[in-house]
Amino acid sequence: MLVSLDESLLIDRDYWSIRNKIVLTFLDSFFEAAIPVMLKLQTSHPLDPLSAAEISVAVATVRAAGATPELRDSMRFIEVVLLEPDKHVVALADAYFFPPFQSSLLPRTKAAIPVMLKLQTSHPLDPLSAAEISVAVATVRAAGATPELRDSMRFIEVVLLEPDKHVVALADAYFFPPFQSSLLPRTKGGPIIPTKLPPRRARLVVYNKRSNETSISIVELSEVHAATRGGHHRGKVISSQVVPDVQPPMDAVEYAECEAVVKDFPPFTEAMKKRGIEDMELVMVDAWCVGYHSDADAPSRRLAKPLIFCRTESDCPMENGYARPVEGIHVLVDMQNMKVIEFEDRKLVPLPPADPLRNYTPGETRGGVDRSDVKPLQIIQLEGPSFRVNGHYIEWQKWSFRIGFTPREGLVIHSVAYVDGSRGRRPVAHRLSFVEMVVPYGDPNEPHYRKNAFDAGEDGLGKNAHSLKKGCDCLGFIKYFDAHFTNFTGGVETIENCVCLHEEDHGILWKHQDWRTGLAEVRRSRRLTVSFICTVANYEYGFFWHFYQDGKIEAEVKLTGILSLGALQPGETRKYGTTIAPGLYAPVHQHFFVARMDMAVDCKPGEAFNQVVEVNVEVEKPGEKNIHNNAFYAKETLLQSELQAMRDCNPQTARHWIVRNTRTVNRTGQLTGYRLVPGSNCLPLAGPEAKFLRRAAFLNHNLWVTPYTHGEMFPWRRVPKSKSACW
């Protein structure tokens, strides 16, 4: 007996098994079906063995077809096996629905090319694929009115335009894990079951090198598949607008071109000869954004003021050239036309002497030895990891979230939730990331007073990320994720093994010993860590998001690499820095890391039931309530406006903040919430008129709480070199 499983609709389940029937007209009928259940795409290839569910359905179907109870009771099932389909069905499956996705497997016909819409394979929050980036770039370039305009386009950033939260909710309810329809807000008419998700969109920042204009374009991406050629994407420009009075981030191509232009500039080579440097191959020119110190730095021009360093004449491949800064030379470069427009040799400062300790190579190459008394430490997980990965969706120890990545922010954590027993999956946050990093220097001398780097907005944390194939920074069982970016000319570059996912032992989570019985209980702490590391010129930054078994989330940034240094005259010391070697000092500076947290504590997408309260510990005034003068308590203050919610840390009162749900209570009847605990912190150590604060006014407070507005992703305008400091 043959059973057609494509007719077995399990209305009380969340899947629809479709086997043995694959035809070109299938998708039309699929999308037009009026069935009160979400129809998921087939998950079994036509040649996959029958699943347990399919066998059960087949048996139940045959048994139900028995004419009498006696006949049904007497049935004994000897074999239930897949009836393998015709070869053309397998070819169709391998062409459109399953790997290898190769339409060339189909025989060619004289008929018109049958084009099929491919069902969406990317979650709305997945980073853009290399193919999507290519299509977005080609679409914008093709929209250029003239060949000159198209040739002058330089692609600064191509990134996913994240959709509205209700789209993410639909995707997580019906199309992708966690397949939880309860994520949708309840409606009177019942849930509206979609047949497909909206097309993904890309946001492009494009710099026109000819006109010195910056534009932002939105491209809608759709995926199509043709029978006589491989699958591809198709794009359509939705909007494009020129943004006035801004300059977009600089690119690595521009850095290299700037270095070459400066080193070829005759007055510069003469200035280097005065310092005893004949070989320009030893010279390092780091292009720093000019910042915004006066109207001369206005974004009407694309300018850089490079810092100069010089290696020694050594054969060390890892020589630290940053240990020999070249000072006293003023250079201003027009990055649009790539030429030196200002040059002045202001002061002859001797180069710091060569120091064998300056390099970061094995000890024996620096006149010393490496440690030999450290025994190997091996992290082995014989049974594999405890986490599960489905695309960019991660599950671990009741936690679930999605991993994203952008050229500017680097690692992004989406849709954070915690599975809490009978209460099910409880949302915690929609989106977590570091959106900016500001590094102001505190030395008023040239050239250091101008060193006020915005490493995310001016350079891009993600674009400068490491490939961990070149040296892994994680231990244990590791899952890596690649990252795709556009380069300056619109090509696609891939950073392999860019994001690291692994588990770590984190010491003791809890312990207690009963002194009466002598019995002790201990629980070790395991945490899941998602991380990436980037290099911005001399510094390395490691960004880590840790998830703990006790429900805690921790954001950590590790600073390493090399200091940005200055040179000293013989016998000179600097008040605004620390001497670290003969003729060499490290100027004082600060690092500010700006995290954006779009919280959603026990809130479904679209719900606005969260509030923020500030908690300060107060000492009870002496009196009847405090006759022993020992009383203190935690006082809560609701932050009711953006103006009130510009807050600063205060360790004297153990100040912290709670993001609280106003409608959900815990088992003790208190409103549920997540506590924001600040780490070591401070405000800018600069006067209120400091030039860098014109672009970084958001540093004037440790915490800013604002209502959610779609599109407000950064603490200032999207393009950092602008006249406007904040939103």
C-alpha positions as CSV (number, residue, x, y, z in Angstrom):
1,M,0.0,0.0,0.0
2,L,1.3,3.5,-0.9
3,V,0.7,6.4,1.4
4,S,1.2,10.0,0.1
5,L,2.6,11.8,3.1
6,D,2.2,15.2,1.5
7,E,-1.5,15.0,2.5
8,S,-0.8,14.4,6.2
9,L,-1.4,17.8,7.8
10,L,-0.8,17.7,11.5
11,I,-2.9,20.6,12.7
12,D,-1.8,20.4,16.3
13,R,1.9,20.3,15.4
14,D,4.2,23.0,14.0
15,Y,5.4,21.1,10.9
16,W,4.1,19.8,7.6
17,S,5.9,16.8,6.2
18,I,6.1,16.9,2.4
19,R,7.6,14.0,0.6
20,N,7.5,12.4,-2.9
21,K,5.8,15.4,-4.6
22,I,8.0,18.2,-5.8
23,V,6.8,20.2,-8.8
24,L,7.5,23.6,-10.2
25,T,4.1,24.9,-9.3
26,F,4.4,23.9,-5.6
27,L,5.3,27.3,-4.2
28,D,2.3,29.0,-5.6
29,S,-0.1,26.6,-4.0
30,F,2.0,26.7,-0.8
31,F,1.7,30.5,-0.4
32,E,-2.0,30.5,-1.3
33,A,-3.1,27.8,1.0
34,A,-5.6,28.9,3.6
35,I,-4.8,26.5,6.4
36,P,-4.9,27.7,10.0
37,V,-1.4,26.3,10.7
38,M,2.1,27.5,9.8
39,L,3.4,25.4,7.0
40,K,7.2,24.9,7.4
41,L,9.4,24.1,4.5
42,Q,10.3,20.4,4.0
43,T,13.2,19.4,6.1
44,S,13.8,16.0,4.5
45,H,15.4,15.3,1.1
46,P,13.3,13.0,-1.2
47,L,15.9,10.3,-0.6
48,D,16.3,10.7,3.2
49,P,15.0,7.6,5.1
50,L,11.6,8.0,6.6
51,S,11.6,9.7,10.0
52,A,9.9,8.3,13.1
53,A,7.1,10.8,12.7
54,E,6.6,9.9,9.0
55,I,6.5,6.2,9.8
56,S,3.9,6.8,12.6
57,V,1.8,8.9,10.2
58,A,2.0,6.2,7.5
59,V,1.0,3.4,9.9
60,A,-1.8,5.5,11.3
61,T,-3.1,6.3,7.8
62,V,-3.2,2.7,6.7
63,R,-4.8,1.5,9.9
64,A,-7.5,4.2,9.7
65,A,-8.2,3.1,6.1
66,G,-9.3,-0.4,7.4
67,A,-13.0,-1.0,6.8
68,T,-13.8,-2.7,10.1
69,P,-12.4,-2.8,13.6
70,E,-11.5,-6.4,13.2
71,L,-9.4,-5.6,10.1
72,R,-7.6,-2.8,11.8
73,D,-6.8,-4.9,14.9
74,S,-5.4,-7.7,12.8
75,M,-3.0,-5.5,10.9
76,R,0.7,-6.4,11.4
77,F,3.3,-4.0,9.8
78,I,6.2,-5.8,8.3
79,E,7.9,-2.9,6.6
80,V,7.4,0.8,6.2
81,V,9.9,2.3,3.8
82,L,10.4,5.3,1.6
83,L,9.1,4.9,-1.9
84,E,12.0,6.5,-3.8
85,P,10.8,9.1,-6.3
86,D,11.6,9.4,-10.0
87,K,15.1,10.8,-10.8
88,H,13.7,14.1,-12.0
89,V,12.2,14.7,-8.6
90,V,15.7,14.2,-7.0
91,A,17.2,16.5,-9.6
92,L,14.7,19.2,-8.7
93,A,15.4,18.8,-5.0
94,D,19.1,19.0,-5.5
95,A,18.7,22.1,-7.7
96,Y,16.4,24.2,-5.6
97,F,15.7,22.8,-2.1
98,F,18.8,21.0,-0.8
99,P,22.6,20.9,-1.3
100,P,24.3,21.1,-3.7
101,F,21.7,23.7,-4.9
102,Q,23.0,23.1,-8.5
103,S,20.4,23.8,-11.2
104,S,22.8,22.5,-13.8
105,L,21.7,19.0,-12.7
106,L,18.4,19.6,-14.6
107,P,18.3,18.7,-18.3
108,R,18.0,21.8,-20.6
109,T,14.8,22.4,-22.4
110,K,13.7,24.7,-25.2
111,A,11.0,26.1,-23.0
112,A,11.4,29.4,-21.2
113,I,13.5,29.4,-18.1
114,P,11.4,28.5,-15.1
115,V,12.3,31.0,-12.4
116,M,11.4,29.9,-8.8
117,L,11.4,32.0,-5.7
118,K,13.7,30.4,-3.2
119,L,12.2,30.4,0.3
120,Q,14.1,32.5,2.7
121,T,17.2,30.8,4.1
122,S,18.6,33.7,6.2
123,H,17.0,34.9,9.4
124,P,16.1,38.6,9.3
125,L,19.0,39.3,11.8
126,D,21.7,37.2,10.2
127,P,24.7,39.3,8.9
128,L,24.7,39.9,5.2
129,S,26.2,37.1,3.2
130,A,29.0,37.6,0.7
131,A,26.5,37.2,-2.1
132,E,24.1,39.8,-0.6
133,I,26.9,42.3,-0.2
134,S,27.9,41.8,-3.8
135,V,24.4,42.3,-5.0
136,A,23.9,45.4,-2.9
137,V,27.1,47.0,-4.2
138,A,26.3,46.1,-7.8
139,T,22.7,47.5,-7.5
140,V,23.9,50.8,-6.1
141,R,26.7,51.1,-8.7
142,A,24.3,50.3,-11.5
143,A,22.0,53.1,-10.3
144,G,24.7,55.6,-10.9
145,A,23.6,58.1,-13.6
146,T,27.0,58.3,-15.4
147,P,30.1,56.2,-15.9
148,E,32.1,58.9,-14.0
149,L,29.8,58.6,-11.0
150,R,29.9,54.9,-10.9
151,D,33.7,54.8,-11.2
152,S,34.1,57.3,-8.4
153,M,32.0,55.3,-5.9
154,R,33.9,54.0,-2.8
155,F,32.0,51.7,-0.6
156,I,32.6,52.4,3.1
157,E,30.0,50.1,4.7
158,V,27.5,47.6,3.5
159,V,25.5,46.3,6.4
160,L,22.2,44.6,7.2
161,L,19.4,47.1,7.7
162,E,17.8,45.5,10.7
163,P,14.0,45.1,10.4
164,D,11.3,46.1,12.7
165,K,10.9,44.0,15.8
166,H,7.6,42.5,14.7
167,V,9.4,41.0,11.7
168,V,11.9,39.3,14.0
169,A,9.1,38.1,16.1
170,L,7.3,36.5,13.1
171,A,10.6,34.9,12.0
172,D,11.2,33.4,15.5
173,A,7.6,32.2,15.7
174,Y,7.2,30.4,12.4
175,F,10.3,30.4,10.2
176,F,13.4,29.9,12.4
177,P,14.4,28.7,15.9
178,P,13.1,28.9,18.6
179,F,9.8,28.4,16.6
180,Q,7.8,30.0,19.4
181,S,4.5,31.6,18.4
182,S,4.1,32.9,21.9
183,L,6.6,35.6,21.1
184,L,3.9,37.4,19.2
185,P,1.7,39.9,21.1
186,R,-1.8,38.5,21.5
187,T,-4.5,40.0,19.3
188,K,-8.3,39.8,19.4
189,G,-8.6,38.1,16.1
190,G,-6.0,35.5,16.7
191,P,-2.5,35.4,15.2
192,I,-2.0,36.4,11.6
193,I,0.0,33.6,10.0
194,P,2.4,35.0,7.3
195,T,3.3,33.1,4.2
196,K,6.7,34.6,3.9
197,L,8.9,37.2,5.5
198,P,9.7,40.6,4.0
199,P,12.9,40.8,1.8
200,R,16.1,41.6,3.6
201,R,17.6,45.0,3.1
202,A,21.1,46.4,3.1
203,R,22.2,49.8,4.1
204,L,25.2,51.2,2.2
205,V,27.5,54.2,3.0
206,V,29.1,55.3,-0.2
207,Y,31.7,58.0,-0.6
208,N,32.0,59.7,-3.9
209,K,35.7,60.4,-4.4
210,R,35.1,62.8,-7.3
211,S,32.5,65.0,-5.6
212,N,33.6,64.5,-1.9
213,E,29.9,63.6,-1.1
214,T,28.7,60.9,1.2
215,S,25.4,59.1,0.5
216,I,23.3,56.4,2.2
217,S,21.4,54.0,0.1
218,I,18.9,51.3,1.0
219,V,18.8,48.2,-1.2
220,E,16.1,45.6,-1.0
221,L,17.4,42.1,-1.6
222,S,15.4,39.2,-3.1
223,E,16.7,35.8,-3.8
224,V,15.8,34.1,-7.1
225,H,16.7,30.8,-8.7
226,A,16.7,30.0,-12.4
227,A,16.8,26.5,-13.9
228,T,19.7,27.2,-16.3
229,R,22.0,29.1,-13.9
230,G,22.9,29.1,-10.3
231,G,21.0,30.8,-7.5
232,H,21.5,34.5,-7.2
233,H,20.2,37.6,-5.5
234,R,18.5,40.5,-7.0
235,G,18.5,44.0,-5.6
236,K,16.4,47.2,-5.9
237,V,17.4,50.6,-4.6
238,I,14.7,51.7,-2.2
239,S,16.2,55.1,-1.3
240,S,19.4,57.1,-1.7
241,Q,20.2,60.4,-0.2
242,V,23.3,62.6,0.1
243,V,24.2,63.4,3.7
244,P,25.7,66.9,3.9
245,D,28.5,68.1,6.2
246,V,29.9,64.6,7.0
247,Q,32.9,62.4,6.2
248,P,32.6,58.6,6.4
249,P,35.2,56.4,8.1
250,M,38.5,56.0,6.5
251,D,39.5,52.8,4.8
252,A,42.6,50.6,4.8
253,V,43.2,51.5,1.1
254,E,43.3,55.1,2.0
255,Y,45.7,54.5,4.9
256,A,48.1,52.7,2.5
257,E,47.8,55.5,-0.1
258,C,48.3,58.2,2.5
259,E,51.5,56.5,3.8
260,A,52.9,56.2,0.2
261,V,52.0,59.9,-0.6
262,V,53.7,61.2,2.5
263,K,56.9,59.1,2.1
264,D,57.2,60.3,-1.5
265,F,56.8,64.0,-0.5
266,P,60.3,65.6,-1.0
267,P,60.2,67.9,2.1
268,F,59.3,64.9,4.2
269,T,62.2,62.8,3.0
270,E,64.5,65.7,3.7
271,A,63.1,66.1,7.2
272,M,63.7,62.4,7.8
273,K,67.3,62.7,6.5
274,K,67.9,65.3,9.2
275,R,67.0,62.6,11.7
276,G,69.4,60.2,10.2
277,I,66.7,58.2,8.3
278,E,67.6,57.4,4.7
279,D,65.6,54.3,4.0
280,M,61.9,55.2,3.6
281,E,61.0,51.5,3.9
282,L,61.6,51.8,7.6
283,V,59.1,54.7,8.0
284,M,55.6,54.1,9.3
285,V,52.9,56.7,8.5
286,D,49.6,56.2,10.5
287,A,46.8,58.3,9.1
288,W,44.7,59.7,12.0
289,C,41.4,61.5,11.3
290,V,41.9,65.2,11.7
291,G,39.0,65.4,14.2
292,Y,37.2,68.7,14.7
293,H,39.3,71.2,16.5
294,S,38.4,74.3,14.4
295,D,36.5,75.3,11.3
296,A,39.7,74.4,9.3
297,D,38.8,70.8,10.1
298,A,35.2,71.1,8.9
299,P,34.0,68.0,7.0
300,S,33.8,69.9,3.7
301,R,37.3,68.4,3.3
302,R,38.5,64.8,3.9
303,L,41.6,65.4,6.0
304,A,44.1,63.4,8.0
305,K,47.0,64.4,10.2
306,P,49.4,61.4,10.2
307,L,51.6,60.2,13.1
308,I,55.1,59.2,12.1
309,F,57.2,56.3,13.4
310,C,60.4,54.6,12.3
311,R,61.8,51.1,12.6
312,T,65.4,50.3,13.0
313,E,67.6,48.7,10.4
314,S,67.0,45.2,11.7
315,D,65.8,41.9,10.1
316,C,63.2,41.3,12.9
317,P,59.9,40.6,11.2
318,M,58.0,41.6,14.3
319,E,59.8,44.8,15.2
320,N,57.9,47.3,17.2
321,G,58.1,50.5,15.1
322,Y,55.8,52.3,17.5
323,A,58.7,52.4,20.0
324,R,60.4,55.0,17.9
325,P,58.0,57.9,17.3
326,V,59.1,60.8,15.0
327,E,58.1,64.1,16.5
328,G,58.3,67.7,15.4
329,I,56.9,67.1,11.9
330,H,53.4,68.6,11.0
331,V,51.7,66.9,8.0
332,L,48.2,67.5,6.7
333,V,46.9,65.2,3.9
334,D,44.0,65.8,1.6
335,M,42.6,62.3,1.5
336,Q,40.2,63.0,-1.3
337,N,42.9,64.0,-3.8
338,M,45.6,62.1,-1.9
339,K,48.2,64.9,-1.7
340,V,50.1,66.7,1.1
341,I,48.6,70.2,1.5
342,E,50.5,71.3,4.6
343,F,54.0,70.4,5.8
344,E,56.2,71.9,8.4
345,D,59.4,70.6,10.1
346,R,58.8,72.4,13.4
347,K,61.2,70.9,15.8
348,L,64.1,68.4,15.6
349,V,63.5,65.8,18.3
350,P,66.0,62.9,18.4
351,L,64.6,59.5,17.8
352,P,64.5,57.2,20.9
353,P,67.5,54.9,20.8
354,A,67.1,51.3,19.7
355,D,66.2,49.1,22.6
356,P,66.5,45.3,22.5
357,L,63.4,45.1,24.8
358,R,61.1,47.0,22.4
359,N,60.2,44.0,20.2
360,Y,57.5,41.4,20.9
361,T,59.3,38.3,19.7
362,P,60.6,35.3,21.6
363,G,62.9,36.1,24.5
364,E,66.1,34.8,23.0
365,T,65.9,37.3,20.1
366,R,66.0,40.2,22.7
367,G,69.0,39.0,24.7
368,G,66.9,37.0,27.2
369,V,65.0,33.8,27.5
370,D,61.3,32.8,27.7
371,R,59.8,31.2,30.8
372,S,60.4,27.5,30.9
373,D,58.8,26.7,34.3
374,V,55.1,26.7,33.0
375,K,53.7,23.2,32.4
376,P,51.2,22.6,29.6
377,L,47.5,23.3,30.5
378,Q,45.1,21.4,28.3
379,I,41.4,22.1,28.0
380,I,39.7,19.0,26.7
381,Q,36.0,18.3,26.2
382,L,35.8,14.6,25.4
383,E,32.0,14.7,24.9
384,G,32.0,17.9,23.0
385,P,30.5,21.2,24.0
386,S,27.3,21.9,25.8
387,F,26.2,24.5,23.4
388,R,24.1,24.0,20.2
389,V,24.5,26.0,17.1
390,N,21.9,26.4,14.3
391,G,23.3,29.0,11.8
392,H,23.7,32.0,14.0
393,Y,21.3,30.8,16.7
394,I,23.0,29.6,19.9
395,E,21.5,27.6,22.8
396,W,23.4,26.9,26.0
397,Q,22.3,26.2,29.6
398,K,18.8,27.7,29.2
399,W,20.3,30.7,27.3
400,S,19.5,31.4,23.7
401,F,20.5,34.3,21.4
402,R,21.7,35.1,17.9
403,I,25.1,36.3,16.8
404,G,25.4,39.3,14.5
405,F,28.4,41.2,13.2
406,T,28.7,44.7,11.6
407,P,31.8,46.5,10.2
408,R,31.4,49.3,12.8
409,E,30.4,47.5,16.0
410,G,31.9,44.1,15.4
411,L,30.0,41.5,17.5
412,V,26.3,42.0,18.1
413,I,24.1,39.9,20.4
414,H,20.5,39.6,19.3
415,S,17.3,38.2,20.9
416,V,18.7,37.2,24.3
417,A,16.4,34.9,26.2
418,Y,16.4,32.5,29.2
419,V,14.3,29.3,29.4
420,D,12.8,29.4,33.0
421,G,11.0,26.1,33.7
422,S,7.3,26.3,33.4
423,R,7.5,30.0,32.6
424,G,9.1,29.1,29.3
425,R,11.4,31.3,27.2
426,R,11.7,34.7,28.9
427,P,13.1,37.6,26.8
428,V,16.0,39.6,28.3
429,A,17.3,41.9,25.6
430,H,16.6,42.6,21.9
431,R,20.2,43.8,21.1
432,L,23.5,44.2,22.8
433,S,26.7,45.7,21.3
434,F,29.5,48.3,21.7
435,V,28.5,51.1,19.4
436,E,31.4,53.5,19.9
437,M,34.9,53.8,21.5
438,V,36.5,57.2,22.2
439,V,40.2,57.6,23.2
440,P,41.1,61.2,24.2
441,Y,44.7,62.0,25.1
442,G,45.6,64.2,28.0
443,D,48.9,65.7,26.8
444,P,48.5,69.3,25.6
445,N,51.7,69.1,23.5
446,E,51.9,68.5,19.7
447,P,50.8,66.1,18.3
448,H,49.1,64.4,21.2
449,Y,46.4,66.9,21.9
450,R,44.9,66.0,18.6
451,K,44.8,62.3,19.4
452,N,41.1,61.8,20.1
453,A,40.2,58.6,18.3
454,F,36.7,57.4,17.6
455,D,37.8,53.8,16.8
456,A,34.3,52.5,16.0
457,G,33.0,55.4,14.0
458,E,36.2,56.5,12.3
459,D,37.8,53.1,11.7
460,G,35.3,50.3,12.4
461,L,35.8,47.7,15.1
462,G,34.4,44.9,12.9
463,K,36.4,45.8,9.8
464,N,39.6,45.6,11.9
465,A,38.8,42.3,13.4
466,H,41.3,39.4,13.5
467,S,41.1,36.1,11.7
468,L,41.7,33.7,14.5
469,K,43.2,31.2,12.0
470,K,46.4,33.2,12.5
471,G,46.5,32.5,16.2
472,C,43.7,31.3,18.3
473,D,42.9,33.2,21.5
474,C,40.4,30.6,22.8
475,L,40.8,27.2,24.4
476,G,38.6,24.1,24.4
477,F,36.0,23.1,21.9
478,I,35.5,26.2,19.7
479,K,32.9,27.2,17.2
480,Y,34.0,29.9,14.8
481,F,32.0,32.3,12.7
482,D,33.2,34.1,9.6
483,A,32.5,37.8,8.8
484,H,32.0,39.4,5.4
485,F,32.7,43.0,4.5
486,T,33.0,45.2,1.5
487,N,36.3,46.7,0.6
488,F,36.8,50.3,-0.6
489,T,36.2,49.4,-4.3
490,G,33.1,47.3,-3.6
491,G,34.7,43.8,-3.5
492,V,33.8,41.4,-0.8
493,E,36.4,40.4,1.8
494,T,36.0,37.6,4.3
495,I,37.6,37.4,7.8
496,E,37.6,33.7,8.5
497,N,37.2,32.5,12.1
498,C,36.4,36.0,13.1
499,V,34.1,35.3,16.1
500,C,34.9,32.7,18.7
501,L,32.3,30.8,20.7
502,H,33.5,28.5,23.6
503,E,32.8,27.5,27.2
504,E,35.0,28.3,30.1
505,D,35.4,27.1,33.6
506,H,35.0,30.1,35.9
507,G,35.9,28.9,39.3
508,I,33.3,28.5,42.1
509,L,29.7,29.5,41.5
510,W,28.5,28.6,45.0
511,K,29.7,26.7,48.0
512,H,28.6,26.0,51.6
513,Q,29.8,23.8,54.4
514,D,27.6,22.9,57.4
515,W,29.8,23.3,60.5
516,R,27.7,20.9,62.4
517,T,27.9,18.0,60.0
518,G,31.0,18.9,58.2
519,L,29.3,18.2,54.9
520,A,30.1,20.6,52.1
521,E,28.4,21.3,48.7
522,V,30.1,23.2,45.9
523,R,28.9,24.1,42.4
524,R,31.5,25.1,39.8
525,S,30.7,28.0,37.4
526,R,30.6,27.4,33.7
527,R,30.2,30.3,31.3
528,L,29.7,30.7,27.6
529,T,31.9,33.3,26.0
530,V,31.4,35.0,22.6
531,S,34.3,37.2,21.5
532,F,36.3,38.9,18.8
533,I,39.5,40.8,18.8
534,C,40.4,43.8,16.6
535,T,43.5,45.9,16.0
536,V,43.2,49.6,15.5
537,A,46.7,50.9,14.6
538,N,48.8,50.2,17.7
539,Y,46.1,49.0,20.1
540,E,44.4,45.6,20.3
541,Y,40.9,45.3,21.8
542,G,39.2,42.1,22.9
543,F,35.4,42.3,23.2
544,F,33.8,39.5,25.2
545,W,30.2,38.7,26.1
546,H,29.9,36.2,28.9
547,F,26.7,34.2,29.8
548,Y,26.6,32.5,33.2
549,Q,24.5,29.7,34.6
550,D,23.0,32.0,37.3
551,G,21.4,34.2,34.7
552,K,24.1,36.9,34.7
553,I,25.4,38.6,31.5
554,E,28.8,40.2,31.6
555,A,30.4,42.5,29.0
556,E,34.2,42.7,29.1
557,V,36.8,44.6,27.1
558,K,40.5,43.7,27.3
559,L,43.1,46.2,26.1
560,T,46.4,44.9,24.8
561,G,48.8,45.6,22.0
562,I,51.1,48.7,22.1
563,L,50.9,52.2,23.5
564,S,50.9,55.3,21.3
565,L,54.1,56.9,22.4
566,G,56.0,60.2,22.3
567,A,59.7,61.1,22.0
568,L,61.6,63.1,24.6
569,Q,64.6,65.4,24.4
570,P,67.7,64.2,26.3
571,G,67.1,64.7,30.0
572,E,63.4,65.8,29.4
573,T,60.4,64.4,31.4
574,R,56.8,65.0,30.7
575,K,54.2,65.9,33.3
576,Y,51.4,64.4,31.2
577,G,52.9,61.0,30.7
578,T,55.1,58.2,32.0
579,T,58.7,57.6,30.9
580,I,59.0,54.0,29.9
581,A,62.4,53.8,28.2
582,P,65.2,56.2,27.4
583,G,63.8,59.0,25.2
584,L,60.4,57.5,25.2
585,Y,57.2,58.2,27.2
586,A,53.5,57.2,27.2
587,P,51.1,60.1,27.2
588,V,48.2,59.8,29.6
589,H,44.8,59.0,27.9
590,Q,41.5,57.4,28.6
591,H,39.4,54.7,26.8
592,F,35.6,55.0,26.8
593,F,33.6,52.1,25.6
594,V,30.0,52.9,24.8
595,A,27.6,50.0,25.0
596,R,24.1,50.1,23.7
597,M,21.6,47.8,25.4
598,D,18.1,47.5,23.9
599,M,16.5,45.7,26.8
600,A,13.3,43.7,26.8
601,V,12.9,42.1,30.2
602,D,9.9,39.8,30.0
603,C,8.7,41.8,27.0
604,K,7.6,40.5,23.7
605,P,8.6,42.5,20.6
606,G,6.5,45.6,20.3
607,E,5.7,45.7,24.0
608,A,6.9,48.6,26.1
609,F,6.5,47.4,29.7
610,N,10.0,48.1,30.8
611,Q,11.0,51.0,33.1
612,V,14.4,51.9,34.6
613,V,14.8,52.7,38.3
614,E,17.9,54.0,40.0
615,V,18.9,52.4,43.3
616,N,21.1,54.2,45.9
617,V,21.9,53.0,49.4
618,E,21.0,55.6,52.0
619,V,21.8,55.8,55.7
620,E,18.7,56.2,57.9
621,K,18.6,59.4,59.8
622,P,19.1,59.2,63.5
623,G,15.8,58.9,65.4
624,E,13.2,56.4,66.3
625,K,13.8,54.4,63.2
626,N,17.6,54.3,63.8
627,I,18.2,54.4,67.5
628,H,21.4,52.4,67.1
629,N,22.7,54.5,64.2
630,N,23.4,51.5,62.1
631,A,20.4,51.4,59.7
632,F,20.7,51.8,55.9
633,Y,18.4,50.8,53.1
634,A,18.1,50.8,49.3
635,K,16.1,53.7,47.9
636,E,14.6,53.4,44.4
637,T,13.9,56.3,42.1
638,L,12.0,55.9,38.9
639,L,13.7,57.6,35.9
640,Q,10.7,59.3,34.2
641,S,12.3,61.4,31.5
642,E,15.3,61.5,29.3
643,L,16.5,64.6,31.1
644,Q,16.3,62.9,34.4
645,A,17.8,59.7,33.0
646,M,21.3,61.3,32.3
647,R,23.0,59.5,35.2
648,D,26.5,59.0,36.6
649,C,28.1,56.2,38.7
650,N,28.4,56.8,42.4
651,P,30.3,54.1,44.4
652,Q,29.7,55.9,47.6
653,T,26.0,54.9,47.5
654,A,26.5,51.6,45.6
655,R,24.5,53.1,42.8
656,H,23.1,50.7,40.2
657,W,20.1,50.6,38.0
658,I,17.3,48.0,37.4
659,V,15.5,47.5,34.1
660,R,12.1,46.3,35.4
661,N,9.0,44.9,33.8
662,T,5.9,46.6,35.1
663,R,3.5,43.7,34.6
664,T,5.4,40.6,35.6
665,V,6.2,39.4,39.1
666,N,8.5,36.8,40.5
667,R,7.5,34.2,43.1
668,T,7.8,36.7,45.9
669,G,5.4,39.1,44.2
670,Q,8.1,41.6,43.2
671,L,8.4,43.0,39.7
672,T,10.9,41.2,37.6
673,G,14.0,43.0,36.4
674,Y,17.6,42.9,35.4
675,R,20.2,44.9,37.4
676,L,22.8,47.0,35.6
677,V,25.9,46.9,37.7
678,P,28.6,49.4,36.6
679,G,32.3,48.4,36.7
680,S,35.2,50.7,37.4
681,N,34.3,53.9,35.7
682,C,35.0,57.7,35.4
683,L,34.0,60.7,33.4
684,P,36.2,62.6,30.9
685,L,39.3,64.1,32.6
686,A,39.0,67.2,30.5
687,G,37.5,70.7,30.8
688,P,34.0,71.3,29.5
689,E,35.4,73.2,26.5
690,A,37.6,70.4,25.3
691,K,37.4,70.1,21.6
692,F,36.8,66.4,21.5
693,L,33.6,66.8,23.6
694,R,32.0,68.6,20.8
695,R,31.7,65.3,19.0
696,A,31.5,63.2,22.2
697,A,29.0,65.0,24.4
698,F,27.6,61.5,25.3
699,L,30.7,61.0,27.5
700,N,29.5,63.6,30.0
701,H,27.4,61.0,31.7
702,N,27.9,57.3,32.5
703,L,24.3,56.3,31.7
704,W,21.7,57.6,29.2
705,V,18.2,56.1,29.2
706,T,16.1,56.9,26.2
707,P,12.8,55.4,24.7
708,Y,13.4,53.0,21.8
709,T,13.3,54.6,18.4
710,H,14.0,52.5,15.3
711,G,17.1,53.6,13.5
712,E,18.7,55.4,16.5
713,M,21.7,53.0,16.8
714,F,24.5,55.2,17.8
715,P,25.2,58.0,20.4
716,W,25.7,60.5,17.6
717,R,25.0,60.7,13.9
718,R,25.8,57.7,11.8
719,V,28.8,59.3,10.2
720,P,31.2,60.5,13.0
721,K,33.1,63.4,11.4
722,S,30.2,65.8,11.5
723,K,29.2,69.1,13.0
724,S,26.5,67.5,15.1
725,A,27.6,65.8,18.3
726,C,24.6,63.8,19.3
727,W,21.2,62.7,18.0
